[in-house]
Amino acid sequence: MDEVVKKVGKNTIWQLIGKTISTILSIILVFLIARTLGPTSYGVFSLVVTFLFLFQQFTSAGLEPSLPYFMQKYKDKSTSLLKTYFKSRIIITLTCALIFYLLSDYIALIYNNPSLSSYIKLISLFVPFFILMNASYQIFQGFNDLKQSMKVDIVFSICKYLALTLIILGFGIYGGLIGYGISYIITTIFAFNIIYKRFWKKSSEFRQKKELMNYATTIFISGIFMFLSYYLINLILGLNPIELGFFDSANKVGLLISIIPSAIAAALTPSITNKTKQEIKNIVRTFTKYAMIAMIPIITILLFTPGFVINTLLSTDYDSIVSFFSILVIALTIQSLTLIYDSISYGIGKPKNAVLNYVVRTFMIILLSGYLTNAFNASWVLLTAVSVSTIIVSIQLRKYLQVPWASIIKTIISVIPLGLALYIDIDLTLKIVIASGATIIYGILIYKSVLNNKDKSLIKALTQKILRTTKNI
């Protein structure tokens, strides 16, 4: 069990490094693009990219999310599964790109925005690379080697800055989309070069195709509702681009909250396959505690300094974001925890457990869609939807969950000095100094009162392992 925990921990740290760097770079990039294009044009740009994600979900057939589970369950046949995947996926991606291109005029008609058609036709040219690039993350997850995933994350986040360069040069939304497209191509080539060199080898033919089909079909249904639950608000707000620009910009700030849970989730799925319920419960309890310890300071900073965060990263033109930012932070916090719940469902081979979560969330948003007239109301709709769906999924997975309430309460108490430091209305420089000291106090209190000796020894071992490995990269 300790070896499993160490493996999850190591993969979590690699994923965390990659996600932290890529998320910060991506957030800065989004804000720079938003400030350069302005809220209305950025809203259109965001809508086009959202359609790309939508199309990916409808054409994935559930194949990519199925890779980690089956590659771990049938380790000796994992590469043959990979080859089976490629034979079907390349044909599908090319067909999907053509369909996306042909639908562009229809989508533009729905939104009463003729310019959308040319934007969608442009981005459709990069659909195959976008799909294969995202598949590489699941492949590395399937091989339980998230260090490679970290490399791909960082390369992609750096390459995307080409979009900003082209926008600054005067190419507008077209330049941004071309920059994104080229970043998909470069990252795909980089990722599959690693896959070919490290993992591509001969093995026996994968024959569990019926089992894969059943699993993938469920994942496909879950994926569609997952996309809708995440982006349906964007699609509806897209009718009012400036409100979508406000909402999406604030949403990108909130991505900081999901860095830790997404890293843990990616590491959990392949590591809990074939484990007992009690083993899974113990692993999840341990990493839920670590997630809360890391998330609570981030949540506190975002809740207590929304104006400072928004106006520093964006501009005074986005003052209206501050009015709903705190609501959005709470909603995204709850949403981030469901990532861990999803990883359990996928890891135990029962993706249907994740379906209900996203179905409920989607229908809650549809039920409340009449309120989606502006970004402020949208944040309340999201909070309501994720709260209801999270309660349901936690009941569904109660046999695998053991929430460390005592550690969570101690963690919340430990963060009080940081909250007070941020709340006091004093000179900004002094506030930063005091808040930094409060953060150090938080770390000391956590180390003393929340972590036990087993946690401390694990953290030391993982830190030493990562440092040694980093020096050899």
GIRAQUI-V709187 format. One record per residue. RES is the residue in one letter. SS is DSSP state (helix for helix, strand for strand, loop for the rest). NEAR is the number of other ideal C-beta (glycine too) atoms within 12 Angstrom. D_FIRST is the distance of its C-alpha to the first C-alpha in Angstrom with 1 decimal. Layout:
BEGIN
RES,SS,NEAR,D_FIRST
RES,SS,NEAR,D_FIRST
END
This chain:
BEGIN
M,loop,20,0.0
D,helix,18,3.8
E,helix,15,5.4
V,helix,29,5.1
V,helix,34,6.3
K,helix,28,8.6
K,helix,29,9.8
V,helix,44,10.6
G,helix,36,12.1
K,helix,34,14.2
N,helix,42,15.4
T,helix,46,16.3
I,helix,38,18.3
W,helix,37,20.1
Q,helix,47,20.9
L,helix,37,21.9
I,helix,30,24.3
G,helix,35,25.8
K,helix,41,26.2
T,helix,28,27.6
I,helix,25,30.2
S,helix,35,31.1
T,helix,32,31.4
I,helix,25,33.5
L,helix,27,35.7
S,helix,34,36.0
I,helix,34,37.0
I,helix,26,39.6
L,helix,36,40.8
V,helix,38,41.2
F,helix,34,43.1
L,helix,26,45.4
I,helix,41,46.1
A,helix,42,46.7
R,helix,27,49.1
T,helix,29,50.9
L,helix,35,51.3
G,loop,24,51.9
P,helix,34,50.2
T,helix,23,52.2
S,helix,29,51.7
Y,helix,41,48.0
G,helix,35,47.7
V,helix,41,49.1
F,helix,47,46.8
S,helix,41,43.8
L,helix,42,45.0
V,helix,45,45.4
V,helix,41,41.8
T,helix,36,40.6
F,helix,40,42.5
L,helix,40,40.6
F,helix,31,37.3
L,helix,32,38.9
F,helix,37,40.1
Q,helix,41,36.8
Q,helix,34,35.2
F,helix,26,38.1
T,helix,35,38.0
S,loop,37,34.3
A,loop,31,34.2
G,loop,37,30.5
L,helix,40,29.7
E,helix,40,28.0
P,helix,45,25.3
S,helix,43,24.6
L,helix,42,23.8
P,helix,45,20.1
Y,helix,43,19.2
F,helix,45,21.3
M,helix,38,20.7
Q,helix,33,16.9
K,helix,29,17.8
Y,loop,30,20.4
K,helix,23,19.3
D,helix,17,22.1
K,helix,25,24.6
S,helix,36,23.5
T,helix,29,26.6
S,helix,27,29.0
L,helix,40,27.8
L,helix,37,28.5
K,helix,25,32.0
T,helix,29,32.6
Y,helix,37,31.8
F,helix,27,34.2
K,helix,17,37.0
S,helix,25,37.1
R,helix,34,36.2
I,helix,22,38.9
I,helix,17,41.6
I,helix,28,40.3
T,helix,36,40.1
L,helix,21,43.6
T,helix,21,44.9
C,helix,32,43.2
A,helix,33,44.8
L,helix,20,48.2
I,helix,20,47.7
F,helix,36,46.6
Y,helix,27,49.7
L,helix,17,52.0
L,loop,26,50.7
S,helix,32,51.5
D,helix,21,55.0
Y,helix,17,53.9
I,helix,33,51.2
A,helix,23,53.8
L,helix,14,56.1
I,helix,20,53.7
Y,loop,29,53.2
N,loop,14,56.9
N,loop,27,56.1
P,loop,16,57.7
S,helix,26,56.0
L,helix,33,52.5
S,helix,27,53.6
S,helix,23,54.1
Y,helix,38,50.8
I,helix,41,48.8
K,helix,28,50.6
L,helix,33,49.7
I,helix,42,46.0
S,helix,37,45.9
L,loop,28,46.6
F,loop,36,43.1
V,helix,40,41.2
P,helix,32,39.9
F,helix,35,38.5
F,helix,38,37.0
I,helix,38,35.2
L,helix,36,33.9
M,helix,39,32.9
N,helix,35,30.7
A,helix,39,29.3
S,helix,43,28.1
Y,helix,39,25.4
Q,helix,43,23.9
I,helix,44,24.2
F,helix,40,22.3
Q,helix,44,19.7
G,helix,42,19.6
F,loop,31,19.2
N,loop,36,16.3
D,loop,33,18.6
L,helix,42,19.7
K,helix,32,21.5
Q,helix,35,24.3
S,helix,44,24.3
M,helix,38,25.0
K,helix,30,27.9
V,helix,42,29.4
D,helix,39,29.2
I,helix,29,31.1
V,helix,30,33.7
F,helix,39,34.4
S,helix,32,34.8
I,helix,27,37.2
C,helix,32,39.2
K,loop,37,39.8
Y,helix,27,42.1
L,helix,29,44.6
A,helix,41,45.3
L,helix,34,46.4
T,helix,24,48.5
L,helix,27,50.4
I,helix,32,50.9
I,helix,20,52.4
L,helix,16,54.6
G,helix,13,56.1
F,helix,21,54.5
G,helix,27,53.2
I,helix,36,50.8
Y,helix,27,51.5
G,helix,27,50.4
G,helix,40,47.1
L,helix,41,46.3
I,helix,29,47.3
G,helix,34,45.1
Y,helix,44,42.1
G,helix,35,42.9
I,helix,29,43.2
S,helix,36,39.9
Y,helix,40,38.3
I,helix,26,40.0
I,helix,26,39.0
T,helix,36,35.3
T,helix,33,35.2
I,helix,22,36.7
F,helix,28,34.4
A,helix,35,31.2
F,helix,28,32.3
N,helix,19,33.5
I,helix,26,29.9
I,helix,36,28.7
Y,helix,19,31.5
K,helix,12,31.0
R,helix,20,27.2
F,loop,29,26.2
W,loop,19,29.5
K,loop,17,29.8
K,loop,12,31.0
S,loop,20,28.9
S,loop,17,29.8
E,loop,16,31.2
F,loop,29,29.1
R,loop,15,30.5
Q,loop,24,28.4
K,helix,22,30.9
K,helix,11,31.6
E,helix,19,27.9
L,helix,33,27.9
M,helix,19,31.2
N,helix,21,30.1
Y,helix,35,26.9
A,helix,33,29.0
T,helix,23,31.8
T,helix,32,29.7
I,helix,39,28.3
F,helix,30,31.9
I,helix,28,33.1
S,helix,35,30.3
G,helix,39,31.1
I,helix,30,34.8
F,helix,35,34.2
M,helix,39,31.6
F,helix,31,34.3
L,helix,31,37.0
S,helix,39,35.0
Y,helix,36,34.5
Y,helix,36,37.9
L,helix,33,40.4
I,helix,47,41.6
N,helix,41,42.3
L,helix,34,44.2
I,helix,31,46.3
L,helix,39,46.9
G,loop,37,47.9
L,loop,23,51.3
N,loop,28,51.7
P,helix,33,50.4
I,helix,29,51.0
E,helix,34,48.8
L,helix,38,46.1
G,helix,38,46.4
F,helix,40,45.8
F,helix,49,42.9
D,helix,44,41.1
S,helix,45,41.6
A,helix,47,40.1
N,helix,39,37.2
K,helix,38,36.5
V,helix,43,36.2
G,helix,42,33.7
L,helix,36,31.4
L,helix,35,30.3
I,helix,39,28.4
S,helix,38,26.3
I,helix,35,25.2
I,helix,38,21.9
P,helix,39,21.0
S,helix,39,21.9
A,helix,42,19.8
I,helix,45,16.7
A,helix,42,17.8
A,helix,44,18.3
A,helix,47,14.9
L,helix,48,13.2
T,helix,49,15.4
P,helix,41,14.4
S,helix,42,10.6
I,loop,42,10.4
T,loop,34,13.0
N,loop,18,12.5
K,loop,29,9.6
T,loop,16,10.9
K,helix,21,12.7
Q,helix,16,10.9
E,helix,27,7.4
I,helix,37,9.8
K,helix,25,11.7
N,helix,25,9.2
I,helix,41,8.4
V,helix,43,12.2
R,helix,28,13.2
T,helix,38,11.8
F,helix,48,13.5
T,helix,39,16.5
K,helix,36,17.2
Y,helix,37,17.2
A,helix,41,19.4
M,helix,36,21.8
I,helix,33,22.1
A,helix,35,23.1
M,helix,40,25.3
I,helix,37,27.4
P,helix,35,29.5
I,helix,35,30.2
I,helix,39,31.3
T,helix,34,33.4
I,helix,33,35.2
L,helix,36,36.0
L,helix,31,37.2
F,helix,28,39.4
T,loop,31,40.8
P,helix,33,41.4
G,helix,24,44.9
F,helix,22,44.0
V,helix,31,41.1
I,helix,34,43.2
N,helix,23,46.4
T,helix,21,44.9
L,helix,29,43.0
L,loop,36,45.6
S,loop,19,49.2
T,helix,14,51.5
D,helix,22,52.2
Y,helix,36,48.9
D,helix,19,49.7
S,helix,26,49.3
I,helix,42,45.5
V,helix,30,45.1
S,helix,23,46.4
F,helix,34,43.4
F,helix,39,40.7
S,helix,30,39.1
I,helix,32,38.9
L,helix,43,37.3
V,helix,38,34.7
I,helix,27,33.6
A,helix,41,33.6
L,helix,40,31.5
T,helix,34,29.0
I,helix,34,28.4
Q,helix,40,28.5
S,helix,37,25.8
L,helix,40,23.3
T,helix,42,23.9
L,helix,41,22.4
I,helix,48,18.9
Y,helix,44,20.1
D,helix,44,21.4
S,helix,45,18.2
I,helix,44,16.6
S,helix,41,19.7
Y,helix,45,19.7
G,helix,43,16.1
I,loop,36,16.5
G,loop,31,19.8
K,loop,29,22.1
P,loop,37,23.9
K,helix,27,26.7
N,helix,32,24.8
A,helix,43,25.5
V,helix,31,29.1
L,helix,33,30.4
N,helix,41,29.2
Y,helix,42,31.4
V,helix,29,34.2
V,helix,30,34.7
R,helix,42,34.6
T,helix,34,37.1
F,helix,22,39.5
M,helix,32,39.4
I,helix,38,40.5
I,helix,22,43.1
L,helix,17,44.3
L,loop,25,44.7
S,helix,24,46.0
G,helix,12,49.5
Y,helix,24,48.3
L,loop,31,47.1
T,loop,20,50.3
N,loop,25,48.9
A,helix,38,45.8
F,helix,26,45.8
N,helix,28,45.8
A,helix,40,43.2
S,helix,39,40.7
W,helix,28,41.3
V,helix,37,40.9
L,helix,45,37.5
L,helix,32,36.4
T,helix,30,37.6
A,helix,39,36.0
V,helix,39,32.5
S,helix,27,32.5
V,helix,31,33.5
S,helix,37,31.1
T,helix,37,28.1
I,helix,23,28.9
I,helix,26,29.1
V,helix,37,25.8
S,helix,30,23.9
I,helix,18,25.6
Q,helix,27,24.7
L,loop,36,20.9
R,helix,18,20.9
K,helix,19,18.5
Y,helix,33,15.7
L,loop,30,16.8
Q,loop,25,16.5
V,loop,24,18.7
P,loop,26,18.4
W,helix,16,22.2
A,helix,17,22.7
S,helix,28,21.1
I,helix,24,23.1
I,helix,18,26.3
K,helix,25,25.9
T,helix,33,25.4
I,helix,26,28.5
I,helix,20,30.5
S,helix,31,29.5
V,loop,35,31.0
I,helix,22,34.4
P,helix,27,36.0
L,helix,37,35.3
G,helix,27,36.8
L,helix,20,39.8
A,helix,29,40.3
L,helix,33,40.5
Y,helix,19,42.7
I,loop,20,45.4
D,loop,14,48.3
I,loop,15,49.1
D,loop,10,49.7
L,helix,17,47.1
T,helix,10,46.5
L,helix,15,46.2
K,helix,23,43.8
I,helix,21,41.5
V,helix,16,41.6
I,helix,23,40.8
A,helix,30,38.0
S,helix,20,36.4
G,helix,18,36.6
A,helix,29,35.2
T,helix,26,32.2
I,helix,19,31.6
I,helix,25,32.0
Y,helix,35,29.4
G,helix,25,26.9
I,helix,16,27.7
L,helix,25,27.5
I,helix,33,24.1
Y,helix,21,22.8
K,helix,16,24.5
S,helix,21,24.2
V,loop,31,21.2
L,loop,26,18.4
N,loop,19,16.9
N,helix,11,16.3
K,helix,18,12.5
D,helix,27,13.6
K,helix,16,16.4
S,helix,17,14.7
L,helix,31,12.3
I,helix,30,15.6
K,helix,18,17.5
A,helix,22,15.2
L,helix,29,15.3
T,helix,18,19.0
Q,helix,18,19.8
K,helix,22,18.2
I,helix,27,20.1
L,helix,16,23.2
R,helix,13,23.2
T,helix,19,22.7
T,helix,16,25.3
K,helix,9,27.8
N,helix,9,27.5
I,loop,14,28.1
END
